[in-house]
Amino acid sequence: MRNRILTVVAITCLVALAGCSTGLGADETTTPDENSTVTDAATAAADATAGTDESETASVTATATASASATATPTDTGATATPETSESWTHPKLPNKPMEDKTNASSAPRISSVEVVNTVASENGSGYSNFDLEVHANTSMPRVDPASHGTVEGEPYFLVYVNDQLLERSKYVVHDENGTFGITMRKDGGFDRFDAGELDLTVKLVDRDSEYDDVYGVWNGSVQYAP
């Protein structure tokens, strides 16, 4: 009987010891899983932080590059602008002839005045070696042409004569009852053909026509020329 009791106690102790051993094993198995979870979380956080840093760094770099590009100063190639030169004189296109005089078509003169502008004084001070003209005129020409010519509106332009020689023809000008129009006098080959002295100037306001051009205004004057 005593031996049976000892046997039961021994078996009970062995079972208890086996249970403790089993529990200890479970703890040891769980602990690495928890540690692994913590380690994985830390690694993910580190990766996220690193990714954020890299993204922010890339953003800062891109912003700096864009700012530098926006404020960059163009490179000077060393090219030098070529100064403008005056156009050499060629004979202007002749008006359609015969020219009809219509200067009495209005009560007031069409050309009110002509001024010598952009003057270059001669070295001896006795006149101008270069100049242009500024014309003040009424260039309004409504219904002056017959409909058979395509349009009833006039096409006004100016002719400039120096000592009765046609020297300049302007482009067609706008219709203006009180307009100011500049005419460039080309010196090279133009009025520099004349000798020093007083030059007679004649400015005509002309309407272009398909068959013949009409003169609507005339101004006469003079200028002292000293090449």
Secondary structure, 3 states (H helix, E strand, C coil): CHHHHHHHHHHHHHHHHHHHHHHHHHHHHHHHHHHHHHHHHHHHHHHHHHHHHHHHHHHHHHHHHHHHHHCCCCCCCCCCCCCCCCCCCCCCCCCCCCCEECCCCCCCCCEEEEEEEEEEECCCCCCEEEEEEEEEECCCCCCCCCHHHCCCCCCEEEEEEECCEEEEECCCCCCCCCEEEEECCCCCCCHHHCCCEEEEEEEEEEECCCCCCEEEEEEEEEEEECC
